Amino acid sequence: MGTASKKVVNGWAMYDWANSAYNLVITATIFPAYYTAITLTQSGTKVSFFGRKLENSALLDYTVAAAYLIIACISPVLSSIADYSGNKKKFMQFFCYLGAISCCCLFMLTPAMDSTFKPIGFSPMVLEGSMLFFMLAAVGYCGSQVFYNAYLPEIAAEADQDKVSAKGFAYGYVGSVLLQLICFAVVMLPVVPEQYKYWPPRICFILVGLWWLGFAQVAFRRLPASVPSGTVRTGSMVKHGFNELKKVWQQLQQLPVLKRFLRSFFFYSMGVQTVMLAATLFGSKTLELESSILIVTILIIQIVAILGAWLMSKLSARFGNLSVLAAVIVIWIFICIGAYYTEARNPLQFYILGGSVGLVMGGIQSLSRSTYAKLMPETKDTASFFSFYDVTEKLAIVIGMTSFGFIEEITGNNMRNSVLALGVYFVIAFILMLFAIGKLRQTKQVIK
C-alpha cells in the first residue's frame, strides 16, 4: 500500500491541530486556573458536590481519574471496533462532537457572587453538571484519538508512518499554541463592569469547542472511508477487545524484558501524567501564582518538550533506551523534591521547575512509546499490543490522580505532600527499571 495524497495526509494532521487545543487549554492551563479561582470562596476551598464537602482541587483530581477509568474500560472495545469496523470516521466524529460540545458546556461553570463580586458558592447542579461535562470532554478526546491513530496505517505506507505521525504532532503543537495565545489575549483583557470578570475564561472554553469542532471538519472531509480489516471475528466487540488484552498478557509472560519495562512504565506514568494534569492546580492554589504566569509556564513546557524529545532520542542511540529512561526517572525524582520546596509567589522558581518538567516530559513520553515498540515481538497484532500499552497508561493516571487528591485531603489540604508522594512512584519505577536493564543484559537482547 502506498501513502495517500498530500491532501489526505494534511487533512488527517489537521485533526491533531483541532483537538490538541483541548489538552493545552482545558486540562493544562485556563480551566484549572479558573476553577481554582472561582472555588476559593469566603468559606475556604471546600466545595459541595452532591451534598458531600470536598477540597476543590481534590474534586478535580477525582473527576479526571473517573474520566480515565471510563477510558481504560472502553479503550479495548474501541480498539476492537477500529480494527474490524469500516466505520472509523463515524466513531471518530461521535467522540469528537462529544468532546467539543462538552468543552462549550463548561461555559455554565460560574459562581454565585456577593455584592463585591466575589464567589460565594454555586447554584444547584452548576458544579455537578460542569464536572460531568469536564469528564465527558476527556472521554471525547481520548475516544476520538483511538480512531484517529487507527487511520495512520491506512493513509501512510510503513516507511512513511514516522514522517506522517510527526506531521500530526507538529500540526497539533502549532494549533494548540496558537489558540492558547488567542485565549491568553482574551483572559488578559480588562473587563468592565466587574460582574463580568469571569466571562473571558468561560469564552475560552467555547473557543476550544468551536476550534476543535471547526477544524475537525477538514479531516472529516478529506479522510477516506476506512477499510475493515477483513479478519474473521467471533463474538461481540466487547468480548473480543478484552480477549485481545488477555492474549497480550499471556504473551508478556514469555517476554521478561518487556514485562519488567511495563511494570516500571506503569509506576512512572502515575507520576508523569499526574504532574502534567495537576501542575496548574499546584501553581495556582499552593504557590498562589497568577494565571498569566501559569500560562507562560505551560507554554515553556510545551516548547522545551520538543527539545527534550529530540535530546532523549540522541542519547538513547548512544546509551540505550532503558539506561536513558532510568536517568530520566532520577531527574523526575529531583523535580518532585524541588516542587515540594518551591516557594509561594516565586515565579522564577516555577519557571525553572516548568523548564525542567518540559525537558524530561517530552523525552520520557516519546522514548517510552518507541521502547515499547522495539521490545514488542514480531507480530501482526500490533493494535492489541498498543491497546494494552494504552490501558496500562490510563490505569496509571487513575491511580495517580486519585492518590494525589486523597493525599492532599488527608494531610491537611497540603498539595506539597501529594507532589512529594509522586516521588515515591518514581523511586519504585527506577528500581523496576534497573531490573529490566539487568534482564536485558542477561538475555543479551538488543534494542536497536
Beta strands, then each sheet from edge to edge (+ up, - down):
strand 1: 46-49
strand 2: 52-55
strand 3: 112-113
strand 4: 119-121
sheet 1: 1+ 2-
sheet 2: 3+ 4-
end
